[in-house]
């Protein structure tokens, strides 16, 4: 451990202080990145290998500036609530089980839509009858209450991946299959949409079509390509986000009078500072009301 001593002040752990500052900067960068997304969805998979066939669809969502998180339900016990809770670490990251994180029923609040590539007879029955008790049924219930869109894979066999592997079968018996189809019809009546698994990304992009088009128009009509900046100083743009990054500097076509205008309180990342020096740019700070 490294410490330094200031007269009249107790010893301070430099490493802890640096970690705290770095954590704050990273969180700020994540928030700024989230603002640039046109929307965000949650994928709920049966286990940690079920997402692999969707790699190309994730690329499609990235290219459309749509954020997504992945929730894996490995093992039968993890699909039941009890002490199990779930936590999102941010867009395009994996959601982990954690007893200190929000309950499953709270998850839908942070997303525009819920994507469930595969649902089984048990969860379908719970949803149809308004019952809870599993993560999928909890999330679907809260998403319906909050008015979020829900997409479920239409080509699902109605039997869990784990059950298929254990019982060495790929489909439900005829009576169960008929009951499952009834549940699907009922869920459709609730507003849940069933789409082919290979076309889920297309359906998601369509949901955000208007926002994507609006972002394209804004990007083409503003000098800086961002609605979060304000032209306020002699026609020049004041950068008013929380963190100035080299990516933003590179994205600008030019800087009138070789000057970058920043709102007071903006944090300049070390790489951005180096780039400002390299481009020989002058930095001026302004208060919001100036």
C-alpha positions in Angstrom: 0.0 0.0 0.0 1.2 3.5 -0.7 0.3 6.4 1.5 1.0 10.1 1.7 0.7 12.4 4.7 -0.7 15.9 4.9 -0.2 17.9 8.0 -3.3 17.8 10.2 -4.9 15.2 8.0 -4.9 11.4 8.5 -3.1 9.1 6.1 -4.9 8.5 2.8 -4.7 5.4 0.8 -3.7 6.6 -2.7 -4.6 3.4 -4.4 -8.1 3.5 -3.1 -8.5 7.1 -4.1 -7.2 6.4 -7.6 -9.5 3.4 -7.9 -12.5 5.5 -6.9 -11.6 8.2 -9.4 -11.1 5.7 -12.2 -14.4 4.0 -11.3 -16.2 7.3 -11.5 -14.7 8.2 -14.9 -15.6 4.7 -16.3 -19.1 5.0 -15.0 -19.4 8.5 -16.6 -18.2 7.1 -19.9 -20.7 4.3 -19.7 -23.5 6.7 -19.1 -22.4 8.9 -22.0 -22.3 5.8 -24.3 -25.7 4.7 -23.2 -27.1 8.2 -24.2 -25.9 7.6 -27.7 -28.0 4.4 -28.1 -31.5 4.6 -29.7 -32.7 2.0 -27.3 -31.8 -1.0 -25.1 -33.2 -4.5 -24.8 -32.6 -7.5 -22.6 -32.0 -11.0 -23.9 -32.9 -13.9 -21.6 -31.3 -17.1 -22.5 -31.7 -20.6 -21.0 -28.0 -21.1 -20.4 -24.6 -19.5 -21.1 -24.2 -21.3 -24.5 -27.7 -20.5 -25.9 -26.6 -17.1 -27.1 -23.9 -18.3 -29.5 -26.2 -18.7 -32.6 -27.2 -15.0 -32.2 -23.7 -13.5 -32.7 -24.6 -12.1 -36.1 -27.8 -10.6 -34.7 -25.9 -8.9 -31.9 -23.7 -7.3 -34.6 -26.8 -6.1 -36.4 -28.0 -4.5 -33.2 -24.7 -2.8 -32.6 -24.7 -1.4 -36.1 -28.1 0.1 -35.4 -26.9 1.7 -32.2 -29.2 -0.5 -30.1 -27.9 -1.6 -26.7 -28.4 -5.0 -25.3 -27.7 -7.0 -22.1 -27.6 -10.8 -21.8 -29.1 -12.8 -18.9 -28.2 -16.5 -18.6 -30.3 -18.9 -16.6 -27.9 -21.8 -16.1 -29.3 -24.7 -14.2 -32.8 -25.4 -13.1 -32.4 -23.7 -9.7 -31.2 -20.4 -11.1 -34.5 -20.0 -12.9 -36.3 -19.9 -9.6 -36.2 -16.7 -7.5 -35.7 -17.4 -3.8 -32.5 -15.6 -2.9 -31.4 -15.4 -6.5 -31.4 -11.9 -7.9 -30.0 -10.4 -11.1 -27.8 -7.5 -11.9 -27.0 -5.6 -15.1 -23.4 -4.4 -15.5 -24.2 -2.3 -18.5 -25.0 -2.4 -22.2 -23.6 -5.4 -24.1 -22.5 -7.1 -20.9 -23.5 -10.2 -19.1 -26.0 -10.0 -16.3 -24.9 -12.0 -13.2 -26.8 -13.5 -10.3 -26.1 -11.5 -7.1 -28.0 -11.5 -3.8 -27.4 -7.7 -3.4 -28.7 -6.7 -6.8 -32.2 -5.7 -7.9 -35.0 -8.3 -8.0 -36.0 -9.8 -11.3 -39.3 -8.0 -11.3 -37.4 -4.7 -11.4 -35.4 -5.6 -14.5 -37.9 -4.5 -17.2 -37.7 -0.9 -15.9 -34.3 -0.4 -17.4 -35.1 -1.7 -20.9 -37.3 -0.8 -23.9 -38.0 -4.4 -24.7 -37.5 -8.0 -23.4 -36.3 -10.7 -25.8 -36.8 -14.4 -24.9 -35.6 -16.6 -27.8 -37.0 -19.7 -26.2 -39.8 -20.2 -23.7 -41.0 -23.5 -22.2 -44.3 -25.0 -21.2 -43.9 -24.1 -17.5 -43.1 -20.4 -18.0 -45.7 -20.1 -20.7 -48.3 -21.4 -18.3 -47.2 -19.0 -15.6 -47.4 -16.1 -17.9 -50.8 -17.1 -19.3 -52.3 -17.5 -15.8 -50.6 -14.4 -14.4 -48.4 -16.4 -12.1 -44.8 -15.6 -11.1 -42.1 -17.6 -9.4 -39.4 -17.8 -12.2 -37.2 -15.1 -13.6 -38.8 -15.3 -17.0 -42.3 -15.1 -15.7 -41.3 -12.2 -13.3 -39.7 -10.2 -16.1 -42.5 -10.8 -18.6 -45.1 -9.8 -15.9 -43.4 -6.5 -15.1 -42.7 -5.8 -18.8 -46.4 -6.2 -19.5 -47.4 -4.0 -16.6 -44.9 -1.3 -17.7 -46.0 -1.4 -21.4 -42.6 -2.7 -22.7 -42.5 -4.7 -25.9 -41.8 -8.5 -25.6 -40.5 -10.7 -28.3 -40.4 -14.5 -28.0 -39.0 -17.0 -30.4 -41.8 -18.5 -32.4 -39.9 -21.7 -33.3 -39.5 -22.8 -29.7 -40.4 -26.5 -28.9 -41.9 -25.7 -25.5 -39.4 -27.8 -23.6 -36.3 -26.5 -21.8 -32.8 -27.0 -23.2 -31.8 -28.7 -20.0 -34.8 -31.1 -20.2 -34.1 -31.9 -23.9 -30.6 -32.9 -23.0 -31.6 -34.9 -19.9 -34.6 -36.7 -21.4 -33.0 -37.0 -24.9 -36.1 -35.6 -26.6 -36.8 -32.6 -28.8 -40.5 -32.1 -28.5 -43.4 -32.3 -26.1 -46.0 -35.1 -26.1 -49.1 -34.3 -28.2 -51.4 -33.3 -25.2 -48.7 -31.0 -23.8 -47.9 -29.6 -27.2 -51.6 -28.7 -27.7 -51.7 -27.0 -24.3 -48.5 -25.1 -25.1 -50.1 -23.8 -28.3 -53.1 -22.6 -26.3 -50.7 -20.7 -23.9 -48.9 -19.1 -26.9 -52.3 -17.9 -28.3 -53.2 -16.4 -24.9 -49.8 -14.7 -24.6 -50.3 -13.2 -28.1 -53.6 -11.8 -26.8 -51.6 -10.1 -24.0 -49.6 -8.2 -26.6 -46.5 -10.5 -26.6 -45.1 -11.0 -30.1 -43.8 -14.3 -31.4 -41.1 -14.0 -34.1 -38.7 -16.5 -35.7 -35.5 -16.7 -33.8 -33.4 -15.9 -36.8 -35.4 -12.7 -37.4 -35.4 -11.3 -33.8 -32.8 -8.7 -34.6 -34.9 -7.5 -37.6 -37.9 -7.2 -35.4 -36.0 -5.2 -32.7 -34.6 -2.8 -35.3 -38.1 -2.3 -36.7 -39.2 -1.3 -33.2 -36.7 1.5 -33.1 -37.1 2.5 -36.7 -38.3 6.0 -36.1 -35.6 6.7 -33.5 -32.9 5.4 -35.8 -34.1 7.6 -38.7 -34.4 10.6 -36.3 -30.8 10.1 -35.2 -29.6 9.9 -38.8 -31.3 13.2 -39.5 -29.8 14.9 -36.4 -26.4 13.5 -37.2 -26.5 15.0 -40.7 -27.9 18.3 -39.7 -25.6 19.3 -36.8 -21.9 20.3 -36.9 -20.9 18.0 -34.1 -23.3 15.2 -34.8 -24.8 15.2 -31.3 -28.0 16.7 -29.9 -26.4 17.0 -26.4 -24.2 20.0 -27.5 -25.4 23.6 -27.6 -24.3 26.4 -30.0 -23.9 29.2 -27.6 -20.7 31.2 -28.1 -20.6 33.3 -31.3 -22.0 30.3 -33.3 -19.5 27.9 -31.8 -20.5 24.8 -30.1 -20.1 24.3 -26.3 -19.4 20.7 -25.3 -21.7 20.1 -22.4 -21.3 16.4 -21.7 -19.5 15.2 -18.6 -16.4 13.6 -20.2 -14.4 14.9 -23.2 -12.9 12.0 -25.1 -10.5 11.8 -28.1 -13.3 10.2 -30.1 -15.4 13.4 -29.8 -12.4 15.5 -30.9 -11.7 13.3 -33.9 -15.4 13.4 -34.9 -15.4 17.2 -35.3 -14.8 18.5 -38.9 -13.0 21.7 -37.6 -12.6 24.0 -34.6 -13.1 27.7 -35.4 -10.1 29.8 -34.2 -8.5 26.5 -33.0 -10.7 26.7 -29.9 -12.6 24.1 -28.0 -15.4 25.4 -25.9 -16.3 23.4 -22.8 -18.9 23.8 -20.2 -17.5 24.2 -16.7 -17.2 20.9 -14.8 -16.4 18.8 -17.9 -13.7 16.1 -17.2 -11.0 15.9 -19.9 -9.6 12.4 -20.3 -5.8 12.0 -20.4 -5.9 10.9 -24.0 -8.1 13.8 -24.9 -5.6 16.2 -23.3 -2.8 14.7 -25.4 -4.8 15.1 -28.5 -5.6 18.7 -27.7 -1.9 19.4 -27.3 -1.2 17.6 -30.5 -3.7 19.6 -32.5 -2.6 22.8 -30.7 -6.2 23.5 -29.7 -7.1 26.2 -27.1 -9.6 25.2 -24.4 -12.1 27.7 -23.0 -14.6 27.0 -20.3 -18.0 28.7 -20.0 -20.7 28.5 -17.4 -24.1 27.2 -18.6 -25.7 30.6 -18.3 -23.0 32.6 -20.1 
